[in-house]
Amino acid sequence: MDHSTLRNPIRTRMTVALLSIGMCAVPGATGVHAQAVPSGDWRADVASFANRIVTAGLAPGLGVAITQGDRVAYAAGFGSADMESGRPVEVSTPFYIASSTKSLTALAAVLRASRGALDLHAPISRYLPTLRLRPPLSADFITVEDLLTLTHGIDDGGPVVTRTAYTGDFTPELLLQLLGQYPPSRSGRDFVYGNLGYNILGMVLETNAGAGWKEVVNQEVMRPVGMSGTTAYVSRVAPQQMAQPHAGTPEGFRRIVLGKADANMHAAGGHFATPRDLARYVAAQQSGGML
């Protein structure tokens, strides 16, 4: 979307580099519409650096996209997306972005809150009224914001994380029942990184918006930003298009089986995205929602 706004974007403090996806900002962009180009043949330098990563055996392939102010200034693919077939990484190659999904889920929640459709300070019992946590935990004293900031105080891991991220064998009712077995975190209400808070946040979004968390994120974030190459459905990405997973061995990288399907793409880790799409997302964050 050209010169349109995404309301109240989160100002993220985190630069994400997961798997073989890299994103960075070009210094010198001082305003929303700054178009100054860095001096020198920087595109050739970026390509040379990316090719050295592949040649050195640090990654089978990678996608690189660079933002400058409110635009994507550069995007390219390097190396192989599938070492069995030799298929190269293209600008349009989707990568599984794992926990970078948390940022998309968080932004969807904050955007709904900016319109008054979701109360970040409300207890999660307002949105999950049948949730009964193991004492001394209580859904009446954990807010939506606590889920966003990972200060909810519930021990992470366990069957909810296993079922949502791995087996895909669950229903919302089963997840609520399983949450009742979780003990308090040994760190109390301190920040503890994990998936559980965002798994619960996905459930909150579903009851709050009356739609699955995947569609909520799509409507709130991906469509406005124009992330047309991003999806939370493995079934919508052809195997011959995606970057396939590989494992490092003493002899080099080898293809391994993709462990993701529609059922285990979850609100804490559940999108495929192209480097250009992720760069658009970064540009929207940097420029106050303008693209």
Disulfide bonds with the S-S distance in Angstrom:
none
